[in-house]
Amino acid sequence: MLMEIVAALFIENINVRQLYDGGPTRIDLSGIQFSLPAPQPVPVTITPHLVVLVRCPADHSGQGTLETSFRDGSGKEVARNAQPLQVEPGKFRYSLVRGELTYEDYTTIEAHCRIDAGHTTVVPLTLLPPVEG
């Protein structure tokens, strides 16, 4: 069995805490977003945080590579991130991926995430015009 991506989301903040001393871990995510206003008119470069939650089966080595390819609407790769991944067999963990994304227009860039040759999870991030005012 391969390691699996349980979820992948663009977020503003993450907080990890134990429910009680020595107990299970809780991951609090806030500011989950699928779109955001540009900080200024395009072209603009942003560096959003993508959190990827990973599950490792008990019979797996726990070693792998998390690959994230950021693609524009035509499928062209505009940024890429690859990082080694180590997860204790039978456990979960999260990894943060930070892409430097340049938007030439108000459009969507998708993060295509996978571990080694596993299933690809796709997460969109749409850039909206700046808020006026």
CYANA upper distance limits for C-alpha pairs under 8 A (distance plus 0.5 A):
  1 MET  CA     57 PRO  CA      7.21
  1 MET  CA     59 ASP  CA      7.80
  1 MET  CA     60 HIS  CA      7.15
  2 LEU  CA     56 CYS  CA      7.82
  2 LEU  CA     57 PRO  CA      7.66
  2 LEU  CA     60 HIS  CA      7.39
  2 LEU  CA    118 GLY  CA      7.38
  3 MET  CA     54 VAL  CA      7.45
  3 MET  CA     55 ARG  CA      6.27
  3 MET  CA     56 CYS  CA      5.13
  3 MET  CA     57 PRO  CA      6.86
  3 MET  CA     60 HIS  CA      7.87
  3 MET  CA     62 GLY  CA      8.03
  3 MET  CA     64 GLY  CA      8.36
  3 MET  CA    115 ILE  CA      7.36
  3 MET  CA    118 GLY  CA      8.26
  4 GLU  CA     54 VAL  CA      6.15
  4 GLU  CA     55 ARG  CA      5.75
  4 GLU  CA     56 CYS  CA      7.09
  4 GLU  CA    115 ILE  CA      7.58
  4 GLU  CA    118 GLY  CA      7.87
  4 GLU  CA    119 HIS  CA      8.17
  5 ILE  CA     52 VAL  CA      7.31
  5 ILE  CA     53 LEU  CA      6.34
  5 ILE  CA     54 VAL  CA      5.08
  5 ILE  CA     55 ARG  CA      6.88
  5 ILE  CA    114 ARG  CA      7.72
  5 ILE  CA    115 ILE  CA      7.98
  5 ILE  CA    121 THR  CA      7.80
  6 VAL  CA     52 VAL  CA      8.15
  6 VAL  CA     53 LEU  CA      5.88
  6 VAL  CA     54 VAL  CA      5.98
  6 VAL  CA     55 ARG  CA      6.92
  7 ALA  CA     52 VAL  CA      6.42
  7 ALA  CA     53 LEU  CA      5.72
  7 ALA  CA     54 VAL  CA      7.89
  7 ALA  CA    121 THR  CA      8.43
  8 ALA  CA     50 LEU  CA      7.30
  8 ALA  CA     51 VAL  CA      6.07
  8 ALA  CA     52 VAL  CA      4.83
  8 ALA  CA     53 LEU  CA      6.71
  8 ALA  CA    113 CYS  CA      8.45
  8 ALA  CA    121 THR  CA      7.81
  8 ALA  CA    123 VAL  CA      7.29
  9 LEU  CA     32 ILE  CA      7.14
  9 LEU  CA     33 GLN  CA      7.90
  9 LEU  CA     50 LEU  CA      6.05
  9 LEU  CA     51 VAL  CA      6.02
  9 LEU  CA     52 VAL  CA      7.26
  9 LEU  CA    123 VAL  CA      7.09
 10 PHE  CA     32 ILE  CA      6.24
 10 PHE  CA     33 GLN  CA      6.03
 10 PHE  CA     34 PHE  CA      7.30
 10 PHE  CA     48 PRO  CA      7.30
 10 PHE  CA     49 HIS  CA      6.13
 10 PHE  CA     50 LEU  CA      4.85
 10 PHE  CA     51 VAL  CA      6.82
 10 PHE  CA    123 VAL  CA      8.29
 10 PHE  CA    125 LEU  CA      8.04
 11 ILE  CA     29 LEU  CA      7.39
 11 ILE  CA     30 SER  CA      6.76
 11 ILE  CA     31 GLY  CA      5.72
 11 ILE  CA     32 ILE  CA      4.84
 11 ILE  CA     33 GLN  CA      6.45
 11 ILE  CA     48 PRO  CA      8.00
 11 ILE  CA     49 HIS  CA      6.22
 11 ILE  CA     50 LEU  CA      6.67
 11 ILE  CA     51 VAL  CA      7.43
 12 GLU  CA     29 LEU  CA      8.38
 12 GLU  CA     30 SER  CA      6.50
 12 GLU  CA     31 GLY  CA      5.19
 12 GLU  CA     32 ILE  CA      6.99
 12 GLU  CA     33 GLN  CA      8.38
 12 GLU  CA     48 PRO  CA      8.32
 12 GLU  CA     49 HIS  CA      7.21
 13 ASN  CA     29 LEU  CA      6.46
 13 ASN  CA     30 SER  CA      5.71
 13 ASN  CA     31 GLY  CA      6.92
 14 ILE  CA     27 ILE  CA      7.47
 14 ILE  CA     28 ASP  CA      6.21
 14 ILE  CA     29 LEU  CA      5.21
 14 ILE  CA     30 SER  CA      6.91
 15 ASN  CA     27 ILE  CA      6.34
 15 ASN  CA     28 ASP  CA      5.50
 15 ASN  CA     29 LEU  CA      7.06
 16 VAL  CA     25 THR  CA      7.44
 16 VAL  CA     26 ARG  CA      6.29
 16 VAL  CA     27 ILE  CA      5.12
 16 VAL  CA     28 ASP  CA      6.75
 17 ARG  CA     25 THR  CA      6.15
 17 ARG  CA     26 ARG  CA      5.75
 17 ARG  CA     27 ILE  CA      7.05
 18 GLN  CA     22 GLY  CA      7.68
 18 GLN  CA     23 GLY  CA      6.45
 18 GLN  CA     24 PRO  CA      6.18
 18 GLN  CA     25 THR  CA      4.81
 18 GLN  CA     26 ARG  CA      6.29
 19 LEU  CA     23 GLY  CA      6.26
 19 LEU  CA     24 PRO  CA      6.22
 19 LEU  CA     25 THR  CA      6.50
 19 LEU  CA     26 ARG  CA      6.89
 20 TYR  CA     24 PRO  CA      7.76
 33 GLN  CA    125 LEU  CA      7.94
 34 PHE  CA    123 VAL  CA      8.34
 34 PHE  CA    124 PRO  CA      6.52
 34 PHE  CA    125 LEU  CA      5.29
 34 PHE  CA    126 THR  CA      6.77
 35 SER  CA    124 PRO  CA      8.46
 35 SER  CA    125 LEU  CA      5.65
 35 SER  CA    126 THR  CA      4.84
 35 SER  CA    127 LEU  CA      6.24
 35 SER  CA    128 LEU  CA      7.37
 36 LEU  CA    125 LEU  CA      8.11
 36 LEU  CA    126 THR  CA      7.00
 36 LEU  CA    127 LEU  CA      5.91
 36 LEU  CA    128 LEU  CA      6.33
 37 PRO  CA    127 LEU  CA      6.35
 37 PRO  CA    128 LEU  CA      5.00
 37 PRO  CA    129 PRO  CA      6.05
 37 PRO  CA    130 PRO  CA      5.48
 37 PRO  CA    131 VAL  CA      6.96
 38 ALA  CA     42 VAL  CA      8.10
 38 ALA  CA     44 VAL  CA      7.92
 38 ALA  CA    127 LEU  CA      6.53
 38 ALA  CA    128 LEU  CA      6.35
 38 ALA  CA    129 PRO  CA      6.10
 38 ALA  CA    130 PRO  CA      5.19
 38 ALA  CA    131 VAL  CA      8.26
 39 PRO  CA     44 VAL  CA      8.39
 39 PRO  CA    130 PRO  CA      6.37
 40 GLN  CA     44 VAL  CA      7.35
 40 GLN  CA    129 PRO  CA      8.46
 40 GLN  CA    130 PRO  CA      6.29
 41 PRO  CA    129 PRO  CA      7.33
 41 PRO  CA    130 PRO  CA      6.91
 42 VAL  CA    103 TYR  CA      7.06
 42 VAL  CA    104 GLU  CA      6.17
 42 VAL  CA    105 ASP  CA      6.32
 42 VAL  CA    106 TYR  CA      7.82
 43 PRO  CA    102 THR  CA      7.50
 43 PRO  CA    103 TYR  CA      6.10
 43 PRO  CA    104 GLU  CA      4.93
 43 PRO  CA    105 ASP  CA      6.98
 44 VAL  CA    102 THR  CA      6.13
 44 VAL  CA    103 TYR  CA      5.97
 44 VAL  CA    104 GLU  CA      7.28
 45 THR  CA    100 GLU  CA      7.11
 45 THR  CA    101 LEU  CA      5.84
 45 THR  CA    102 THR  CA      4.59
 45 THR  CA    103 TYR  CA      6.67
 46 ILE  CA    100 GLU  CA      6.41
 46 ILE  CA    101 LEU  CA      5.84
 46 ILE  CA    102 THR  CA      6.96
 47 THR  CA     98 ARG  CA      6.63
 47 THR  CA     99 GLY  CA      5.96
 47 THR  CA    100 GLU  CA      5.18
 47 THR  CA    101 LEU  CA      6.65
 48 PRO  CA     98 ARG  CA      6.51
 48 PRO  CA     99 GLY  CA      6.90
 48 PRO  CA    100 GLU  CA      7.99
 49 HIS  CA     96 LEU  CA      7.14
 49 HIS  CA     97 VAL  CA      6.57
 49 HIS  CA     98 ARG  CA      5.53
 49 HIS  CA     99 GLY  CA      7.82
 50 LEU  CA     96 LEU  CA      6.21
 50 LEU  CA     97 VAL  CA      5.54
 50 LEU  CA     98 ARG  CA      6.66
 50 LEU  CA     99 GLY  CA      8.48
 51 VAL  CA     94 TYR  CA      7.11
 51 VAL  CA     95 SER  CA      6.28
 51 VAL  CA     96 LEU  CA      5.15
 51 VAL  CA     97 VAL  CA      6.78
 52 VAL  CA     94 TYR  CA      5.96
 52 VAL  CA     95 SER  CA      5.74
 52 VAL  CA     96 LEU  CA      6.85
 52 VAL  CA     97 VAL  CA      8.07
 53 LEU  CA     92 PHE  CA      7.68
 53 LEU  CA     93 ARG  CA      6.42
 53 LEU  CA     94 TYR  CA      4.86
 53 LEU  CA     95 SER  CA      7.10
 54 VAL  CA     87 VAL  CA      8.48
 54 VAL  CA     92 PHE  CA      6.02
 54 VAL  CA     93 ARG  CA      5.93
 54 VAL  CA     94 TYR  CA      6.38
 54 VAL  CA     95 SER  CA      8.34
 55 ARG  CA     87 VAL  CA      8.25
 55 ARG  CA     90 GLY  CA      7.97
 55 ARG  CA     91 LYS  CA      6.61
 55 ARG  CA     92 PHE  CA      5.00
 55 ARG  CA     93 ARG  CA      7.32
 56 CYS  CA     60 HIS  CA      7.09
 56 CYS  CA     62 GLY  CA      6.75
 56 CYS  CA     87 VAL  CA      6.71
 56 CYS  CA     88 GLU  CA      7.41
 56 CYS  CA     89 PRO  CA      5.81
 56 CYS  CA     90 GLY  CA      5.93
 56 CYS  CA     91 LYS  CA      6.16
 56 CYS  CA     92 PHE  CA      6.72
 57 PRO  CA     89 PRO  CA      6.15
 57 PRO  CA     90 GLY  CA      5.34
 57 PRO  CA     91 LYS  CA      7.78
 58 ALA  CA     89 PRO  CA      4.98
 58 ALA  CA     90 GLY  CA      4.41
 58 ALA  CA     91 LYS  CA      8.08
 59 ASP  CA     89 PRO  CA      7.16
 59 ASP  CA     90 GLY  CA      8.09
 60 HIS  CA     89 PRO  CA      6.41
 61 SER  CA     89 PRO  CA      7.06
 62 GLY  CA     85 LEU  CA      8.23
 62 GLY  CA     86 GLN  CA      5.86
 62 GLY  CA     87 VAL  CA      5.20
 62 GLY  CA     88 GLU  CA      6.03
 62 GLY  CA     89 PRO  CA      5.88
 63 GLN  CA     84 PRO  CA      8.07
 63 GLN  CA     85 LEU  CA      6.33
 63 GLN  CA     86 GLN  CA      5.32
 63 GLN  CA     87 VAL  CA      7.16
 64 GLY  CA     84 PRO  CA      6.51
 64 GLY  CA     85 LEU  CA      5.52
 64 GLY  CA     86 GLN  CA      7.03
 64 GLY  CA    115 ILE  CA      6.97
 64 GLY  CA    116 ASP  CA      6.64
 65 THR  CA     82 ALA  CA      7.15
 65 THR  CA     83 GLN  CA      6.13
 65 THR  CA     84 PRO  CA      5.00
 65 THR  CA     85 LEU  CA      5.72
 65 THR  CA    115 ILE  CA      6.02
 65 THR  CA    116 ASP  CA      5.97
 66 LEU  CA     82 ALA  CA      6.15
 66 LEU  CA     83 GLN  CA      5.89
 66 LEU  CA     84 PRO  CA      6.77
 66 LEU  CA     85 LEU  CA      6.66
 66 LEU  CA    113 CYS  CA      7.61
 66 LEU  CA    114 ARG  CA      6.38
 66 LEU  CA    115 ILE  CA      5.09
 66 LEU  CA    116 ASP  CA      7.14
 67 GLU  CA     80 ARG  CA      8.10
 67 GLU  CA     81 ASN  CA      6.37
 67 GLU  CA     82 ALA  CA      4.88
 67 GLU  CA     83 GLN  CA      7.13
 67 GLU  CA    113 CYS  CA      6.22
 67 GLU  CA    114 ARG  CA      5.97
 67 GLU  CA    115 ILE  CA      6.69
 67 GLU  CA    116 ASP  CA      7.84
 68 THR  CA     80 ARG  CA      6.23
 68 THR  CA     81 ASN  CA      5.61
 68 THR  CA     82 ALA  CA      6.75
 68 THR  CA     97 VAL  CA      8.34
 68 THR  CA    111 ALA  CA      6.74
 68 THR  CA    112 HIS  CA      5.92
 68 THR  CA    113 CYS  CA      4.95
 68 THR  CA    114 ARG  CA      7.15
 69 SER  CA     77 GLU  CA      6.88
 69 SER  CA     78 VAL  CA      8.29
 69 SER  CA     79 ALA  CA      6.66
 69 SER  CA     80 ARG  CA      5.06
 69 SER  CA     81 ASN  CA      7.00
 69 SER  CA    111 ALA  CA      6.24
 69 SER  CA    112 HIS  CA      5.58
 69 SER  CA    113 CYS  CA      7.12
 70 PHE  CA     77 GLU  CA      6.12
 70 PHE  CA     78 VAL  CA      6.18
 70 PHE  CA     79 ALA  CA      5.57
 70 PHE  CA     80 ARG  CA      6.46
 70 PHE  CA     99 GLY  CA      8.20
 70 PHE  CA    101 LEU  CA      8.44
 70 PHE  CA    109 ILE  CA      6.94
 70 PHE  CA    110 GLU  CA      6.02
 70 PHE  CA    111 ALA  CA      4.97
 70 PHE  CA    112 HIS  CA      6.66
 71 ARG  CA     75 GLY  CA      5.74
 71 ARG  CA     76 LYS  CA      5.71
 71 ARG  CA     77 GLU  CA      4.85
 71 ARG  CA     78 VAL  CA      6.02
 71 ARG  CA     79 ALA  CA      7.73
 71 ARG  CA    109 ILE  CA      5.98
 71 ARG  CA    110 GLU  CA      5.76
 71 ARG  CA    111 ALA  CA      7.01
 71 ARG  CA    112 HIS  CA      8.00
 72 ASP  CA     76 LYS  CA      6.05
 72 ASP  CA     77 GLU  CA      7.13
 72 ASP  CA     78 VAL  CA      7.19
 72 ASP  CA    108 THR  CA      6.99
 72 ASP  CA    109 ILE  CA      5.11
 72 ASP  CA    110 GLU  CA      6.96
 73 GLY  CA    107 THR  CA      8.10
 73 GLY  CA    108 THR  CA      6.91
 73 GLY  CA    109 ILE  CA      7.02
 73 GLY  CA    110 GLU  CA      8.37
 78 VAL  CA    101 LEU  CA      7.61
 78 VAL  CA    102 THR  CA      8.23
 79 ALA  CA     99 GLY  CA      7.16
 79 ALA  CA    100 GLU  CA      7.33
 79 ALA  CA    101 LEU  CA      7.18
 80 ARG  CA     99 GLY  CA      7.76
 81 ASN  CA     97 VAL  CA      7.78
 81 ASN  CA     98 ARG  CA      8.50
 81 ASN  CA     99 GLY  CA      7.67
 87 VAL  CA     91 LYS  CA      7.23
 87 VAL  CA     92 PHE  CA      7.24
 87 VAL  CA     93 ARG  CA      6.91
 88 GLU  CA     92 PHE  CA      7.98
103 TYR  CA    107 THR  CA      7.93
103 TYR  CA    127 LEU  CA      8.13
106 TYR  CA    126 THR  CA      7.74
106 TYR  CA    127 LEU  CA      5.60
106 TYR  CA    128 LEU  CA      5.96
106 TYR  CA    129 PRO  CA      6.90
107 THR  CA    126 THR  CA      5.99
107 THR  CA    127 LEU  CA      6.05
107 THR  CA    128 LEU  CA      7.84
108 THR  CA    124 PRO  CA      6.87
108 THR  CA    125 LEU  CA      5.95
108 THR  CA    126 THR  CA      4.52
108 THR  CA    127 LEU  CA      6.74
109 ILE  CA    124 PRO  CA      6.38
109 ILE  CA    125 LEU  CA      5.95
109 ILE  CA    126 THR  CA      6.87
110 GLU  CA    122 VAL  CA      6.84
110 GLU  CA    123 VAL  CA      5.94
110 GLU  CA    124 PRO  CA      4.72
110 GLU  CA    125 LEU  CA      6.57
111 ALA  CA    121 THR  CA      8.47
111 ALA  CA    122 VAL  CA      6.04
111 ALA  CA    123 VAL  CA      5.60
111 ALA  CA    124 PRO  CA      6.77
111 ALA  CA    125 LEU  CA      8.40
112 HIS  CA    120 THR  CA      6.62
112 HIS  CA    121 THR  CA      6.25
112 HIS  CA    122 VAL  CA      5.07
112 HIS  CA    123 VAL  CA      7.19
113 CYS  CA    120 THR  CA      5.87
113 CYS  CA    121 THR  CA      5.62
113 CYS  CA    122 VAL  CA      6.80
114 ARG  CA    118 GLY  CA      6.36
114 ARG  CA    119 HIS  CA      6.42
114 ARG  CA    120 THR  CA      5.20
114 ARG  CA    121 THR  CA      6.89
115 ILE  CA    119 HIS  CA      7.95
115 ILE  CA    120 THR  CA      8.43
